[in-house]
Protein backbone atom coordinates (compact mmCIF):
# COMPACT_ATOMS: atom_id res chain seq x y z
CA UNK A 1 0.00 0.00 0.00
CA UNK A 2 3.06 2.28 0.23
CA UNK A 3 1.89 3.34 3.67
CA UNK A 4 3.92 5.60 5.91
CA UNK A 5 4.09 4.98 9.68
CA UNK A 6 1.26 7.49 10.19
CA UNK A 7 -0.93 5.55 7.74
CA UNK A 8 -0.24 2.30 9.55
CA UNK A 9 -1.01 3.90 12.91
CA UNK A 10 -4.33 5.18 11.56
CA UNK A 11 -5.51 2.10 9.65
CA UNK A 12 -4.25 -0.83 11.71
CA UNK A 13 -6.59 -0.31 14.71
CA UNK A 14 -9.54 -0.01 12.34
CA UNK A 15 -8.67 -3.25 10.53
CA UNK A 16 -8.11 -5.06 13.82
CA UNK A 17 -11.46 -3.84 15.13
CA UNK A 18 -13.30 -4.90 11.95
CA UNK A 19 -11.66 -8.31 12.12
CA UNK A 20 -12.41 -8.83 15.81
CA UNK A 21 -16.00 -7.59 15.75
CA UNK A 22 -17.17 -9.18 12.49
CA UNK A 23 -14.93 -10.22 9.65
CA UNK A 24 -12.92 -12.98 11.34
CA UNK A 25 -16.18 -14.86 11.86
CA UNK A 26 -16.70 -15.37 8.12
CA UNK A 27 -17.33 -19.10 7.86
CA UNK A 28 -15.54 -19.73 4.56
CA UNK A 29 -12.05 -18.65 5.61
CA UNK A 30 -9.60 -21.53 5.31
CA UNK A 31 -7.66 -22.84 8.34
CA UNK A 32 -4.81 -20.52 9.31
CA UNK A 33 -6.29 -17.56 7.47
CA UNK A 34 -8.60 -14.89 8.78
CA UNK A 35 -9.56 -11.46 7.55
CA UNK A 36 -6.25 -9.55 7.75
CA UNK A 37 -4.36 -12.33 5.99
CA UNK A 38 -7.08 -12.56 3.34
CA UNK A 39 -7.01 -8.78 2.86
CA UNK A 40 -3.24 -8.78 2.31
CA UNK A 41 -3.50 -11.63 -0.20
CA UNK A 42 -6.37 -9.88 -1.99
CA UNK A 43 -4.58 -6.53 -2.25
CA UNK A 44 -1.38 -8.18 -3.50
CA UNK A 45 -3.05 -9.24 -6.76
CA UNK A 46 -3.42 -5.61 -7.87
CA UNK A 47 -0.22 -4.63 -9.65
CA UNK A 48 -0.16 -0.88 -9.11
CA UNK A 49 -0.29 0.98 -5.78
CA UNK A 50 -3.05 3.18 -7.18
CA UNK A 51 -5.15 0.09 -7.93
CA UNK A 52 -4.63 -1.18 -4.38
CA UNK A 53 -5.80 2.15 -3.01
CA UNK A 54 -8.96 1.97 -5.13
CA UNK A 55 -9.66 -1.56 -3.87
CA UNK A 56 -8.87 -0.65 -0.27
CA UNK A 57 -11.03 2.48 -0.32
CA UNK A 58 -13.92 0.49 -1.81
CA UNK A 59 -13.71 -2.14 0.91
CA UNK A 60 -13.37 0.44 3.70
CA UNK A 61 -16.20 2.73 2.58
CA UNK A 62 -18.81 0.56 0.86
CA UNK A 63 -18.61 -3.04 2.09
CA UNK A 64 -21.69 -4.34 3.94
CA UNK A 65 -21.01 -7.34 6.18
CA UNK A 66 -23.96 -9.10 7.81
CA UNK A 67 -22.73 -11.30 10.64
CA UNK A 68 -24.34 -14.57 11.66
CA UNK A 69 -25.57 -12.94 14.86
CA UNK A 70 -27.24 -10.18 12.85
CA UNK A 71 -28.84 -12.65 10.45
CA UNK A 72 -30.10 -14.75 13.37
CA UNK A 73 -31.67 -11.60 14.80
CA UNK A 74 -33.54 -11.06 11.52
CA UNK A 75 -34.71 -14.68 11.68
CA UNK A 76 -35.90 -14.22 15.26
CA UNK A 77 -38.08 -11.19 14.48
CA UNK A 78 -39.50 -12.46 11.18
CA UNK A 79 -42.52 -14.07 12.81
CA UNK A 80 -43.41 -11.67 15.67
CA UNK A 81 -42.76 -8.47 13.70
CA UNK A 82 -43.90 -9.40 10.21
CA UNK A 83 -45.85 -12.65 9.88
CA UNK A 84 -47.87 -12.61 13.10
CA UNK A 85 -49.25 -9.06 12.58
CA UNK A 86 -50.41 -10.16 9.13
CA UNK A 87 -52.22 -13.18 10.64
CA UNK A 88 -53.73 -11.04 13.43
CA UNK A 89 -55.13 -8.56 10.91
CA UNK A 90 -56.54 -11.41 8.84
CA UNK A 91 -58.18 -13.03 11.88
CA UNK A 92 -59.61 -9.69 13.02
CA UNK A 93 -61.11 -9.05 9.60
CA UNK A 94 -62.69 -12.49 9.43
CA UNK A 95 -64.05 -12.19 12.99
CA UNK A 96 -65.37 -8.65 12.60
CA UNK A 97 -63.05 -7.32 15.31
CA UNK A 98 -61.00 -4.14 15.46
CA UNK A 99 -57.51 -5.05 14.21
CA UNK A 100 -55.99 -2.63 16.73
CA UNK A 101 -57.40 -4.68 19.63
CA UNK A 102 -54.48 -7.10 19.39
CA UNK A 103 -54.93 -8.65 22.83
CA UNK A 104 -58.54 -9.46 22.12
CA UNK A 105 -57.86 -10.85 18.67
CA UNK A 106 -54.96 -13.08 19.72
CA UNK A 107 -57.10 -14.82 22.34
CA UNK A 108 -59.87 -15.77 19.94
CA UNK A 109 -60.21 -19.34 18.68
CA UNK A 110 -60.23 -17.86 15.16
CA UNK A 111 -56.68 -16.53 15.49
CA UNK A 112 -55.40 -19.62 17.32
CA UNK A 113 -56.75 -21.83 14.55
CA UNK A 114 -55.46 -19.55 11.79
CA UNK A 115 -52.00 -19.55 13.38
CA UNK A 116 -52.05 -23.36 13.55
CA UNK A 117 -53.24 -23.49 9.93
CA UNK A 118 -49.99 -21.78 8.91
CA UNK A 119 -47.23 -23.94 7.49
CA UNK A 120 -43.62 -22.68 7.36
CA UNK A 121 -41.39 -24.21 4.67
CA UNK A 122 -37.70 -23.51 4.01
CA UNK A 123 -36.60 -22.75 0.48
CA UNK A 124 -32.96 -23.48 1.36
CA UNK A 125 -30.75 -24.08 4.39
CA UNK A 126 -30.41 -20.29 4.56
CA UNK A 127 -33.93 -20.21 6.03
CA UNK A 128 -32.38 -21.27 9.37
CA UNK A 129 -35.49 -23.10 10.48
CA UNK A 130 -33.65 -24.26 13.61
CA UNK A 131 -33.29 -20.65 14.77
CA UNK A 132 -36.80 -19.79 13.57
CA UNK A 133 -38.30 -22.63 15.60
CA UNK A 134 -36.33 -21.95 18.78
CA UNK A 135 -37.22 -18.25 18.80
CA UNK A 136 -40.91 -19.05 18.28
CA UNK A 137 -41.45 -21.93 20.71
CA UNK A 138 -45.25 -21.66 20.63
CA UNK A 139 -45.21 -22.86 17.00
CA UNK A 140 -45.31 -26.62 16.83
CA UNK A 141 -42.54 -28.78 15.40
CA UNK A 142 -44.90 -29.99 12.65
CA UNK A 143 -45.51 -26.44 11.39
CA UNK A 144 -41.89 -25.63 10.61
CA UNK A 145 -40.23 -27.84 7.99
CA UNK A 146 -36.64 -27.80 6.76
CA UNK A 147 -37.65 -28.16 3.12
CA UNK A 148 -40.43 -27.10 0.77
CA UNK A 149 -40.20 -30.49 -0.93
CA UNK A 150 -42.51 -32.76 1.08
CA UNK A 151 -43.17 -36.46 0.65
CA UNK A 152 -46.70 -37.84 0.49
CA UNK A 153 -46.19 -39.59 3.83
CA UNK A 154 -45.04 -36.38 5.50
CA UNK A 155 -47.99 -34.45 4.06
CA UNK A 156 -50.38 -37.01 5.51
CA UNK A 157 -48.79 -36.64 8.94
CA UNK A 158 -48.92 -32.84 8.78
CA UNK A 159 -52.64 -32.89 8.00
CA UNK A 160 -53.30 -35.42 10.74
CA UNK A 161 -51.48 -33.31 13.33
CA UNK A 162 -53.35 -30.23 12.12
CA UNK A 163 -56.70 -31.95 12.63
CA UNK A 164 -55.71 -32.96 16.18
CA UNK A 165 -54.60 -29.40 17.00
CA UNK A 166 -57.81 -27.80 15.67
CA UNK A 167 -59.86 -30.32 17.62
CA UNK A 168 -58.01 -29.37 20.81
CA UNK A 169 -58.75 -25.67 20.23
CA UNK A 170 -62.44 -26.17 19.38
CA UNK A 171 -63.00 -28.91 21.98
CA UNK A 172 -64.94 -30.92 19.41
CA UNK A 173 -64.35 -32.70 16.12
CA UNK A 174 -63.67 -30.14 13.39
CA UNK A 175 -65.26 -30.15 9.96
CA UNK A 176 -63.10 -31.17 7.02
CA UNK A 177 -63.15 -27.60 5.70
CA UNK A 178 -60.94 -26.30 8.52
CA UNK A 179 -58.41 -29.12 8.41
CA UNK A 180 -56.28 -27.59 5.67
CA UNK A 181 -53.42 -25.12 5.78
CA UNK A 182 -54.70 -21.64 4.96
CA UNK A 183 -51.34 -19.86 4.93
CA UNK A 184 -48.17 -21.26 3.37
CA UNK A 185 -45.05 -19.33 4.38
CA UNK A 186 -41.94 -19.85 2.24
CA UNK A 187 -38.80 -18.80 4.14
CA UNK A 188 -35.34 -17.87 2.91
CA UNK A 189 -32.46 -15.65 3.90
CA UNK A 190 -31.63 -13.43 0.95
CA UNK A 191 -32.49 -12.41 -2.59
CA UNK A 192 -30.96 -9.76 -4.82
CA UNK A 193 -32.54 -10.53 -8.20
CA UNK A 194 -35.39 -12.95 -7.44
CA UNK A 195 -34.53 -15.08 -10.46
CA UNK A 196 -33.68 -18.21 -8.51
CA UNK A 197 -37.23 -18.17 -7.10
CA UNK A 198 -39.31 -17.08 -10.08
CA UNK A 199 -38.42 -16.83 -13.73
CA UNK A 200 -39.63 -18.01 -17.12
CA UNK A 201 -37.80 -20.78 -18.95
CA UNK A 202 -37.10 -20.89 -22.69
CA UNK A 203 -40.53 -22.41 -23.34
CA UNK A 204 -42.35 -19.67 -21.43
CA UNK A 205 -43.17 -21.89 -18.45
CA UNK A 206 -42.66 -20.76 -14.83
CA UNK A 207 -39.33 -21.88 -13.39
CA UNK A 208 -37.45 -21.49 -10.10
CA UNK A 209 -37.90 -22.81 -6.55
CA UNK A 210 -41.05 -20.86 -5.73
CA UNK A 211 -42.56 -21.46 -9.15
CA UNK A 212 -41.98 -25.22 -8.84
CA UNK A 213 -43.58 -25.34 -5.41
CA UNK A 214 -46.61 -23.26 -6.39
CA UNK A 215 -47.10 -25.33 -9.54
CA UNK A 216 -47.10 -28.50 -7.43
CA UNK A 217 -49.49 -26.89 -4.95
CA UNK A 218 -52.02 -26.21 -7.70
CA UNK A 219 -51.64 -29.61 -9.37
CA UNK A 220 -54.43 -31.95 -8.19
CA UNK A 221 -52.29 -34.93 -9.19
CA UNK A 222 -49.50 -33.85 -6.83
CA UNK A 223 -49.73 -34.83 -3.13
CA UNK A 224 -48.65 -31.27 -2.22
CA UNK A 225 -52.05 -30.01 -3.38
CA UNK A 226 -53.77 -31.88 -0.53
CA UNK A 227 -52.23 -29.42 1.95
CA UNK A 228 -54.67 -26.66 0.94
CA UNK A 229 -58.20 -25.92 -0.13
CA UNK A 230 -58.09 -23.58 -3.13
CA UNK A 231 -58.96 -20.70 -3.13
CA UNK A 232 -58.97 -20.45 0.70
CA UNK A 233 -55.20 -20.15 0.91
CA UNK A 234 -52.59 -17.42 0.93
CA UNK A 235 -48.92 -17.81 0.03
CA UNK A 236 -46.38 -15.62 1.79
CA UNK A 237 -42.79 -15.38 0.59
CA UNK A 238 -40.77 -14.16 3.57
CA UNK A 239 -37.15 -13.09 3.11
CA UNK A 240 -34.90 -12.03 5.94
CA UNK A 241 -33.02 -9.66 3.64
CA UNK A 242 -33.55 -8.58 0.02
CA UNK A 243 -32.79 -5.82 -2.41
CA UNK A 244 -35.56 -3.41 -3.35
CA UNK A 245 -35.28 -4.61 -6.95
CA UNK A 246 -35.86 -8.23 -5.92
CA UNK A 247 -38.85 -7.32 -3.77
CA UNK A 248 -40.55 -5.41 -6.59
CA UNK A 249 -39.84 -8.20 -9.07
CA UNK A 250 -41.00 -10.99 -6.75
CA UNK A 251 -44.19 -9.18 -5.73
CA UNK A 252 -45.17 -8.76 -9.38
CA UNK A 253 -44.26 -12.33 -10.34
CA UNK A 254 -45.98 -13.87 -7.30
CA UNK A 255 -49.16 -11.95 -8.10
CA UNK A 256 -49.03 -13.06 -11.73
CA UNK A 257 -48.44 -16.70 -10.79
CA UNK A 258 -51.05 -16.96 -8.01
CA UNK A 259 -53.83 -14.67 -9.17
CA UNK A 260 -54.52 -16.94 -12.14
CA UNK A 261 -55.65 -19.53 -9.57
CA UNK A 262 -57.57 -17.01 -7.48
CA UNK A 263 -55.01 -17.34 -4.68
CA UNK A 264 -53.66 -14.41 -2.67
CA UNK A 265 -49.93 -13.88 -2.32
CA UNK A 266 -47.64 -11.43 -0.59
CA UNK A 267 -43.89 -10.83 -0.26
CA UNK A 268 -42.57 -9.76 3.14
CA UNK A 269 -39.01 -8.71 3.94
CA UNK A 270 -37.51 -8.25 7.40
CA UNK A 271 -34.64 -6.00 6.27
CA UNK A 272 -34.84 -4.51 2.77
CA UNK A 273 -31.63 -3.24 1.20
CA UNK A 274 -32.13 0.24 -0.30
CA UNK A 275 -31.43 0.77 -3.97
CA UNK A 276 -28.59 3.21 -3.26
CA UNK A 277 -26.27 0.47 -1.98
CA UNK A 278 -25.99 -0.95 -5.51
CA UNK A 279 -22.84 -0.29 -7.49
CA UNK A 280 -23.45 0.19 -11.19
CA UNK A 281 -21.10 0.79 -14.06
CA UNK A 282 -20.26 4.46 -14.42
CA UNK A 283 -20.58 5.39 -10.74
CA UNK A 284 -16.85 5.02 -10.03
CA UNK A 285 -14.60 4.94 -13.11
CA UNK A 286 -11.54 3.81 -11.14
CA UNK A 287 -13.46 0.88 -9.68
CA UNK A 288 -14.91 0.09 -13.12
CA UNK A 289 -11.36 -0.14 -14.50
CA UNK A 290 -10.36 -2.49 -11.69
CA UNK A 291 -13.35 -4.75 -12.29
CA UNK A 292 -12.58 -4.82 -16.01
CA UNK A 293 -8.87 -5.56 -15.66
CA UNK A 294 -9.02 -8.21 -12.94
CA UNK A 295 -11.86 -10.37 -14.19
CA UNK A 296 -11.76 -14.12 -14.69
CA UNK A 297 -14.63 -15.65 -16.66
CA UNK A 298 -13.81 -19.14 -15.35
CA UNK A 299 -16.27 -18.39 -12.53
CA UNK A 300 -19.15 -18.27 -14.98
CA UNK A 301 -21.42 -21.34 -15.21
CA UNK A 302 -24.68 -22.23 -16.88
CA UNK A 303 -26.41 -21.15 -13.67
CA UNK A 304 -24.78 -17.72 -13.51
CA UNK A 305 -25.58 -17.10 -17.19
CA UNK A 306 -29.28 -17.19 -16.30
CA UNK A 307 -28.72 -13.67 -15.01
CA UNK A 308 -27.93 -12.47 -18.52
CA UNK A 309 -24.58 -10.83 -17.64
CA UNK A 310 -21.04 -11.69 -16.67
CA UNK A 311 -20.04 -11.55 -13.00
CA UNK A 312 -18.07 -8.30 -12.88
CA UNK A 313 -21.00 -6.65 -11.11
CA UNK A 314 -22.34 -9.93 -9.77
CA UNK A 315 -25.13 -12.21 -10.93
CA UNK A 316 -27.66 -10.27 -13.04
CA UNK A 317 -25.48 -7.17 -12.52
CA UNK A 318 -26.99 -6.68 -9.06
CA UNK A 319 -23.81 -4.84 -8.02
CA UNK A 320 -24.00 -5.48 -4.29
CA UNK A 321 -21.06 -4.86 -1.94
CA UNK A 322 -22.56 -7.45 0.40
CA UNK A 323 -21.01 -10.24 2.47
CA UNK A 324 -23.12 -12.66 4.52
CA UNK A 325 -21.39 -14.29 7.46
CA UNK A 326 -21.94 -17.84 6.19
CA UNK A 327 -21.18 -17.18 2.49
CA UNK A 328 -20.94 -14.40 -0.09
CA UNK A 329 -23.85 -14.04 -2.53
CA UNK A 330 -22.88 -14.27 -6.19
CA UNK A 331 -24.93 -11.09 -6.65
CA UNK A 332 -22.05 -9.22 -5.03
CA UNK A 333 -19.23 -7.74 -7.11
CA UNK A 334 -17.11 -10.56 -8.50
CA UNK A 335 -13.95 -8.94 -7.20
CA UNK A 336 -15.06 -9.73 -3.64
CA UNK A 337 -15.66 -13.47 -3.99
CA UNK A 338 -14.55 -14.89 -7.36
CA UNK A 339 -11.54 -17.20 -7.41
CA UNK A 340 -9.43 -18.35 -10.32
CA UNK A 341 -6.17 -17.93 -12.24
CA UNK A 342 -6.77 -14.18 -12.58
CA UNK A 343 -8.68 -13.41 -9.37
CA UNK A 344 -8.15 -13.83 -5.63
CA UNK A 345 -11.18 -13.44 -3.36
CA UNK A 346 -11.39 -11.26 -0.29
CA UNK A 347 -14.22 -13.46 1.02
CA UNK A 348 -14.10 -16.82 -0.77
CA UNK A 349 -17.48 -18.19 -1.76
CA UNK A 350 -18.80 -21.74 -1.72
CA UNK A 351 -20.71 -22.26 -4.96
CA UNK A 352 -23.87 -24.38 -4.83
CA UNK A 353 -24.44 -24.88 -8.55
CA UNK A 354 -21.51 -26.15 -10.59
CA UNK A 355 -21.34 -27.29 -14.18
CA UNK A 356 -20.55 -30.99 -14.64
CA UNK A 357 -17.82 -32.02 -17.02
N, C-alpha and C positions, 0 to 999 in steps of 0.2 A: 504493500500500500504506500510505500515511501513515507511512512509516518515519522514525524519527529517526536522526541520524548513528550512534548506537550500533548500531541495527538494521542499517544498511547495512554497517557494519564487521564485524558478525557474519555476515551472510548472503552478502555478495558473494563472499568467498573460497570458500564452499561451492558456490555456483552456478558459479563459474569452474572449480572442480575437477571438478564433475559434467560440465560441458560438455566440458572437455579430455579427461577419462578415457573418457567414454562418449557422452554425448548428442549432441555435435556430429557424430558419425559416423552418425547416423540417415540412411538413404539417401533418404528422401522429402522432405527439406528442399529448398525452392526455392533457386535461385541468389541469393546475397546475404543469405540468412537462415539462421541457425543456431539453436542452442537458446535462448540468452538473448533474442534478438529474438523468437523464437516464443513464449517464456514471457511477455514483456511484452505482446505482441498478444493472447495468450490471456486474461491477467488483466484486460485493459482492457475485455473484453466484459461483465464482471460489474459491475453498476451501483453497488453499495454496498461500502464498504471491508470490512465484515464478511463479505460474500460472497467477496471476494478473499482474505481470510484463510483462510476455509474451503477454498477451492480450493488455495491455496498450501500449507496444512498437509497436505492430502490428498496433493499431489504429493511433498512433502518426506518424508512419513512412510510412505507405502504404495506408491508406484510401484515396479514391478519392471521393470528394463530389461535385456534380454539382448542383449549386443553380438554383432556378427558373429563376432568372435574366440571368444567363449564358445560360440556355436552351432556353429562349426566344430570346437571341442573335443569337443562332444557327438557330432558326426558321426564324429570320428576314433576315439572309444572305443566306438561302437555295436557294431562287429564283434568286436574282441578281448575286450571286457568283458561282452557280453551274448549275441551270436549264436554266437560260436565255442564258449563253454562249453556251450551247449545242444547243439551238434553233437557236441562231444567226449563228452558224457554219453550221447548217442544211439548213437554209434559204440561206446562201451565196453559198453553194454548189449547191443547186437547181436553183439558179439564175445566176450562173456562175460568181459570184463576189469574190473578194479577202476577205477571212474571217477576215483578220486583219483590213479591213476598216469598223470597227464596226459602226461608225456614218452613213456611207452610207447604210449599210445593214439594220440597225434598222429603217430607214425611208422608206424602200421599202414596197409596198403593200404585197409582198410575206411574209416578216417577220411579219407584223401586222396581216395578216390572219393566219399564222402558230401559232402565239402566242394566237390568239383567238380560234384556233382549239385545244388548250391544255386544258384538263380537269384535275383538281386536286381533288383527293378523299382521305379522311382520312381512315386509316386502324384501328384506335382506337382514343379515346379521347386524347391520347398522341400526336397526330398530331398537336394539338393546331391550328386548322384552323382559330380561331378568331384572333390570333396573326399573322398568316401567311397572312390573308386578310388585316389586318390593316397596315402591313408593306409593302404591295404591292398594294396600292390603285388603280393603273391603271388596275389591273385584276378585271373583273366584278364579282359581287356576284354570278352569275350563274355558273361561272367556278370553284368555290371553294366550295366543298360539305363536310359536316360533317361526311359522311359515304360512304363507297364503295358499300353499298347495296342500290340500287336505285329502286324505284317503276316504273312501266310502265308509269304512269302519269307524274312522274318527268322527266323521260327520254324524253318523248314527248316535254315537256316544254324546256328542255335543247337544244334539236335539233332545236326547233322553234326560240329560242333566238339566237342560233348560226347563223342560216340563216339570221336573221335580221341584226346581226353584220357584217357579210361578205358582205351583200348588201350595208351597209353604207360605208364600206371601198372601195368597187369596184365602187360604185355609179351606179350600175345597178343590175338587178336580177341575182343571181349566178346560175351556173349549179348545178345539184344535186350532182355531184362528189365532190364538195368542201364543202358540207354542212354536213360533218362528222367530228368527232374528230380524229385528226391524231396523237396526243400524249396523252397518259393516264399516269398521274403521281400519283403514290400511295405513300402517305406520312405517316410516323410514326416517333416516337421519338427515339427508341432504340432497338437494337437487339444484343444479345451475341452469340446465337447459330444458329438462323435462322429457327429453327424447327417449331415455331408457324406460320410461313409464308408458308414454303414449306417443305413437307415431304411426305413419301409414307406410306399409310396405310397397314394393314395386307393383303389386297387383291392385293397390288401392284399399287393401284390407287393414283393419286396425292391428297394430303390433306393439310390443312392449309388455312389461310385467303387469301393469294395471289393465291394459287392454285385454290381455290373455285371461286375467282373472274375471273381469266383468263379462267377457264373452262366455266363459264357462258358467258364470252365475245365471246368465239368461238362457242357457241351453237346457231345455227340459230333458235331454238325454244324458246330461252330465250330473253326477251325484251332487256337485256343488250347488246346483239349483234348488235342492231340497232344503237348503238352509233358510230360504226366504219365501215370502208370499208376495209376488209382484202384483200390484205396484206399491204395496205397503212396506217399502223399504227405502232407506237412504244410505248412500255410500259417501263416506268421508275419507278424503286423502289427507293425512296429517303428517306434516314434515317438521322436524325439529329446527331445521334451518334451510333456507332457500333464497335464491336470487329473486328480485322482483320480476325479471323476465320470465323465469320458470313458473312463478305463481300465476301470472297472467296467461301464459300459454296453457298450463295445466287446467286452470279454471274453464277456459274456453273449450278445450278438448274433452274434459270430463262432461261438461254440459252437452256437447254434441253427441258423445257416446251414449249417455244415459237417458237423455230426454227422448230419444227415439223409442225407448221402452216405457216411457212414462215414469221414470224413476228419478228421484231427486239426488243431486250430488253437490258436494261442497269441498273446497280445498282450504285447509287451515294450516297456518304456519306459526310456530312458536317464536322464532326469531328471523324475520325477513332481513335479507341483505339489501341495502339501498343500491340503486342503480349507479350512484357516483363512485362506488368502490371499483367498478370495472375499469380495466385498462384496455383501451382500444388503439389501434394503429393511428398515429398522427398526434397523439397526446404528448408524447415525449420522444423526440426524434433520436436522442442519444440511446434511449432504451430500445427503440425500434431497430437501430443499427446493431445493437448487441444481440437481439433476438434473431435477426437475419443472419448474422455472421456465425453464431454458435448454435446452429440448429442441426439436428441429426434426424433424418426421416426414418431411421430404423425403428423408432418408437411407434410408428404408425402401423395399425392393423386394420383388418376388415371392420372391426367394431368401431375404432376411432373414426374411420372414414364415413360412418353414418352421420357424423356431424357436419359433413360437407366442406371441411377445411383441414389444413394441416394443424399441427399442434403448437405452433409458435405462440399463439395466444390461447392455447388450451382447446379442449374438445368444443366444437361448434363455435370457436372464437369467443368463448365466454369471458376470457380475459381476467380471471380472478387472481388476486394475490393471496389466496387462502390456503392455509394448512390446517388439517384436522389432526388431532393428537394421535389417532390410530392409523391414519394414512392420509396421503395428499390426493385430493380429487384431480382427475385428469382434465377438469375444466380450468384448472389453474395454469398460469403461464408455464410453458414447457421448460423454461430455463430453471424453474424451481425443483422439478421432480424427474425430468427425463434423463435417462442414462444410456450411454452408448459410446462408440469410438470417438465421437466429437463432442460429447456432453457429459458433464459430471453433475449430479444432483446436489442441491443443498439439503433437501428432505427426500430421500429415496422413496419411491412409491412401489407398493406391491400391486401388480396388475392382475385383475380378475379374469379378463377375457384375452386369451392369447390365440394367435393363429396356429393351426397345426401344420406340420410339414408333411 
